[in-house]
Amino acid sequence: MNKLRTVLGGLKRADLESLFALAYSMRDPHRMVVTTVALVAVAGLTFLDYLSGPGVGFAVFYALIVMGATFHAGWVAGGILAILASGAGLSVRLFYSSGDISVAAALWNLGNELAVFAALVVVLHCGRSLLDRLAAQSRMDLLTGALNTRGILESFERERSRAVRTASPLTLAFIDLDDMKRVNDELGHAEGDAMLRTLASSVLSSIRETDVFGRVGGDEFALILPDTDEQDAVKAIQRLRSVINRRTHDSRSYISVSVGVVTFRRDPPVAVDALRAADALMYVAKRAGGNRVAGRVLAWDSAPLGDFGLVFDLADPHPSWLVGDDGESASA
């Protein structure tokens, strides 16, 4: 529990990652909508350019439209807007001075503007790609390839909002490797890191595309299961355990885990509170001997967790359990 509080508290000081998150959120609008708005803006600016006459330039405004389209809708949209903006500006100039400018000069001016706009497209496209990579890296655990704590918290908030909107169940599992200190002491930290990577790859290979998995501490992981009630959650954990067993059958260090599973049937809490609830259940499983799951169904409120209902042995391939009328799981 202290380890989790330390990790969560450290996120408050991650100002640089917050800046990345803010910048990344600026490119969320749908590409087709952005492209349509940019096309309308170019048409409106062309008309305004025509009304203002040849003495007033609008190149910087055309450039801003091209930059916005590239950043939010991609380089293809930016390239199309660059061509249209260059042609629009040239058309207005030719309309007012068609007899005073040669074809060669007109083509030269068109090429100059198009080159500037194309350079802006390339720069903005490269900048957006870099921002995407930085945003992804700021949410990824480098050792295991899973999400880090920030990624898990943000993903849970998205799923929480969707669960509230659709009135669907949401399950969160908190996974902790058993005897990790013994493995590090007896086999070395390299073997411990290998265990973490094995666990992460096993989980990532067996979960659904809609599920979210991440590392929230040294040997602690979280798994978000959208649209999953307590019965499906048990099946999912059993499936994960089977995959982990197969992958570590011939390994020197057999991986066992203690898991806390909490299912929110309605109104799930904020991510930090949900993680703490699942973390508390994980310690129930660990105190029961490890290699076990402790779970509970909650309709979230401010009341304490109280007694835990579901506790079963992961080594048992057919755990028996039932769900009472009050909505809480109970061991059979």
C-alpha positions in Angstrom: 0.0 0.0 0.0 2.8 2.4 0.8 4.5 1.6 -2.4 1.3 2.5 -4.3 0.9 5.8 -2.4 4.6 6.6 -3.3 4.0 6.0 -7.0 0.8 7.9 -7.1 2.3 10.8 -5.2 5.2 11.0 -7.6 2.9 11.6 -10.5 1.9 15.0 -9.1 5.5 16.1 -9.7 5.6 14.9 -13.3 5.1 18.4 -14.8 6.8 17.6 -18.1 4.5 14.6 -18.7 1.5 16.8 -18.0 2.8 19.2 -20.7 3.1 16.3 -23.1 -0.5 15.2 -22.2 -1.8 18.7 -22.8 -0.1 19.1 -26.2 -1.2 15.6 -27.3 -4.8 16.3 -26.4 -4.8 19.2 -28.9 -4.8 16.8 -31.9 -7.8 14.8 -30.9 -10.5 16.4 -33.2 -11.7 14.1 -36.0 -9.6 14.4 -39.1 -12.5 14.7 -41.5 -14.1 17.5 -39.4 -10.8 19.4 -39.2 -10.2 19.0 -43.0 -13.7 20.3 -43.7 -13.3 23.3 -41.4 -9.9 24.1 -43.0 -11.4 23.9 -46.5 -14.2 26.3 -45.5 -11.6 28.6 -43.9 -9.5 28.7 -47.1 -12.6 29.5 -49.1 -13.7 32.3 -46.7 -10.1 33.7 -46.6 -10.0 33.7 -50.4 -13.2 35.7 -50.6 -11.8 38.1 -48.0 -8.6 38.4 -49.9 -10.5 39.2 -53.0 -12.6 41.9 -51.3 -9.5 43.5 -49.7 -7.7 44.0 -53.0 -4.1 43.4 -54.0 -2.6 45.8 -51.4 -3.4 43.6 -48.4 -1.7 40.2 -48.0 -3.1 37.1 -46.3 -0.2 34.7 -46.7 0.3 34.3 -42.9 -3.4 33.3 -42.4 -3.2 30.8 -45.2 -0.1 29.4 -43.5 -1.9 29.1 -40.2 -4.7 27.1 -41.8 -2.2 24.8 -43.4 -0.4 24.3 -40.1 -3.6 23.6 -38.2 -4.8 21.0 -40.8 -1.4 19.3 -40.8 -1.2 19.0 -37.0 -4.7 17.8 -36.4 -5.6 15.9 -39.6 -2.2 14.7 -40.9 0.2 15.5 -43.7 -2.1 14.5 -46.5 -4.7 17.0 -45.5 -2.0 19.6 -44.9 -0.6 19.0 -48.4 -4.0 19.4 -50.0 -4.6 22.7 -48.1 -1.1 23.9 -49.0 -1.9 23.5 -52.8 -5.3 25.1 -52.5 -4.0 28.0 -50.4 -1.2 28.7 -52.8 -3.6 28.6 -55.8 -6.1 30.8 -54.0 -3.6 33.5 -53.2 -2.2 33.4 -56.8 -5.7 33.6 -58.3 -6.5 36.7 -56.4 -3.3 38.4 -57.4 -3.8 37.4 -61.1 -7.4 38.8 -61.0 -6.2 42.3 -60.1 -3.0 42.3 -62.1 -3.4 39.8 -64.9 -1.9 42.1 -67.5 1.0 43.2 -65.3 2.5 39.8 -64.5 4.0 37.2 -66.8 3.3 33.6 -66.7 6.8 32.8 -65.6 6.5 35.3 -62.7 3.2 33.9 -61.7 4.6 30.3 -61.7 7.6 31.5 -59.7 5.4 33.1 -57.0 3.2 30.0 -56.9 6.3 27.8 -56.5 7.6 30.1 -53.7 4.4 30.0 -51.7 3.9 26.3 -52.3 7.5 25.6 -51.1 7.0 27.6 -47.9 3.7 25.8 -47.2 5.2 22.4 -48.0 8.0 23.1 -45.6 5.5 23.9 -42.9 3.7 20.7 -43.6 6.9 18.7 -43.2 7.9 20.4 -40.0 4.4 20.1 -38.4 4.2 16.4 -39.5 7.6 15.6 -38.0 6.7 17.5 -34.8 3.4 15.7 -34.4 5.1 12.3 -34.9 7.6 13.2 -32.3 4.9 14.3 -29.9 3.0 11.0 -30.5 6.2 9.1 -29.6 6.8 11.2 -26.5 3.2 10.9 -25.4 3.4 7.1 -25.8 6.7 6.8 -24.0 5.4 8.9 -21.1 2.7 6.3 -20.6 4.8 3.2 -21.1 6.9 1.1 -18.7 10.2 0.6 -20.4 11.0 -2.7 -18.7 7.9 -4.6 -19.5 6.3 -2.8 -22.5 3.1 -2.4 -20.6 1.5 0.9 -19.6 2.9 2.7 -16.6 0.9 4.2 -13.7 0.0 7.3 -15.5 -1.3 5.3 -18.5 -3.3 3.1 -16.2 -4.9 6.0 -14.4 -5.8 7.8 -17.6 -7.2 4.6 -19.2 -9.3 3.8 -16.1 -10.8 7.3 -16.1 -11.8 6.9 -19.8 -13.4 3.5 -19.0 -15.0 4.9 -15.9 -16.7 7.6 -17.9 -17.9 5.1 -20.4 -19.2 2.7 -17.8 -21.2 5.5 -16.1 -22.6 6.6 -19.5 -23.6 3.1 -20.6 -24.4 1.6 -17.1 -22.0 -1.3 -17.8 -19.9 -3.2 -15.3 -16.2 -2.4 -14.9 -13.6 -4.7 -13.3 -10.2 -3.8 -12.0 -7.6 -6.4 -11.0 -4.5 -5.7 -9.0 -1.8 -8.3 -9.5 1.3 -8.8 -7.3 4.0 -11.4 -7.9 4.6 -13.7 -4.9 8.1 -14.0 -3.3 9.6 -11.4 -5.6 12.2 -10.5 -2.9 13.3 -14.1 -2.6 13.8 -14.3 -6.4 15.9 -11.2 -6.5 18.0 -12.3 -3.5 18.5 -15.9 -4.6 18.6 -15.6 -8.4 19.5 -12.0 -9.0 17.7 -8.9 -10.2 18.2 -9.9 -13.8 16.1 -13.0 -13.2 13.6 -10.9 -11.4 13.3 -8.5 -14.3 12.9 -11.5 -16.7 10.0 -12.6 -14.5 8.4 -9.2 -14.8 8.8 -9.3 -18.6 7.4 -12.8 -18.8 4.4 -11.9 -16.7 3.7 -8.8 -18.8 4.1 -10.6 -22.1 1.8 -13.4 -20.9 -0.9 -11.1 -19.9 -0.6 -8.8 -23.0 -0.9 -11.9 -25.3 -4.0 -13.2 -23.7 -6.3 -10.2 -23.0 -8.8 -8.6 -25.2 -8.1 -5.6 -27.3 -10.4 -3.6 -25.1 -8.6 -4.6 -21.9 -5.8 -2.4 -20.5 -2.7 -3.7 -18.7 0.0 -1.8 -16.9 2.7 -1.8 -14.3 2.0 0.4 -11.2 4.9 -0.6 -9.0 8.1 -2.7 -8.8 6.2 -6.1 -9.0 2.7 -4.8 -9.1 0.4 -4.6 -12.1 -3.1 -3.5 -12.8 -5.6 -4.9 -15.4 -8.7 -3.0 -16.5 -11.5 -5.2 -17.8 -14.3 -3.1 -19.4 -17.8 -4.5 -19.7 -16.8 -7.4 -17.4 -18.8 -8.6 -14.4 -17.5 -10.7 -11.6 -18.2 -14.1 -13.3 -16.3 -13.1 -16.5 -13.6 -11.5 -14.3 -12.9 -14.9 -12.7 -12.7 -16.6 -16.0 -10.3 -13.9 -17.3 -8.0 -14.4 -14.3 -8.1 -18.2 -14.7 -7.2 -17.8 -18.3 -4.3 -15.5 -17.5 -3.0 -18.0 -14.9 -3.1 -20.8 -17.4 -1.0 -18.7 -19.9 1.5 -17.8 -17.2 1.8 -21.5 -16.2 2.6 -22.6 -19.7 5.2 -19.9 -20.2 7.0 -20.6 -16.9 6.7 -24.4 -16.8 10.3 -25.0 -17.6 11.7 -21.8 -16.0 13.9 -21.8 -12.9 11.6 -19.3 -11.3 7.9 -20.4 -11.2 5.7 -17.3 -11.2 2.8 -17.2 -8.8 0.6 -14.1 -8.2 -1.8 -12.7 -5.7 -4.7 -10.9 -7.3 -7.3 -8.5 -5.9 -10.3 -8.1 -8.2 -13.0 -5.5 -7.7 -16.1 -5.3 -9.9 -18.1 -2.1 -10.0 -21.6 -2.7 -11.1 -22.5 1.0 -11.2 -20.8 4.3 -10.6 -17.2 3.3 -10.4 -15.0 5.6 -8.3 -12.1 7.7 -9.6 -9.0 5.8 -10.6 -6.9 6.3 -7.4 -9.8 5.0 -5.2 -10.4 2.0 -7.5 -6.7 1.1 -7.4 -6.6 1.3 -3.6 -9.7 -0.9 -3.3 -8.2 -3.6 -5.6 -4.8 -3.2 -3.8 -6.5 -3.9 -0.5 -8.1 -7.0 -1.9 -4.8 -8.2 -3.2 -3.4 -8.1 0.3 -6.3 -10.3 1.4 -5.2 -12.9 -1.2 -1.6 -12.6 -0.1 -2.4 -13.1 3.6 -4.5 -16.1 2.6 -1.3 -17.8 1.4 -0.5 -16.3 -2.0 -1.3 -17.7 -5.4 -4.9 -16.7 -4.8 -7.6 -14.2 -5.8 -9.7 -12.1 -3.5 -12.6 -10.3 -5.1 -15.6 -8.3 -4.3 -18.5 -6.7 -6.1 -19.2 -3.1 -5.2 -21.7 -0.4 -5.9 -19.3 2.3 -4.9 -20.0 4.6 -2.0 -18.0 6.1 0.8 -18.5 3.1 3.2 -15.4 1.0 4.1 -14.8 -2.2 2.2 -15.8 -4.4 5.1 -15.7 -8.2 4.7 -14.3 -9.7 1.5 -16.5 -12.3 -0.3 -14.6 -14.1 -3.0 -11.4 -15.9 -2.1 -10.2 -18.8 -4.1 -7.0 -20.7 -4.9 -5.6 -20.0 -8.4 -4.1 -23.4 -8.4 -7.6 -24.9 -8.2 -8.7 -25.2 -11.9 -12.4 -25.3 -10.8 -13.0 -22.9 -8.0 -16.6 -22.9 -6.7 -18.2 -19.7 -5.7 -21.6 -18.0 -5.9 -23.1 -14.5 -5.9 -25.6 -13.6 -3.3 -28.7 -11.6 -3.7 -27.1 -8.5 -2.2 -24.6 -8.4 -5.1 -21.5 -9.5 -3.1 -19.5 -12.5 -4.0 -19.2 -15.3 -1.5 -17.0 -18.4 -1.4 -18.8 -21.7 -1.5 
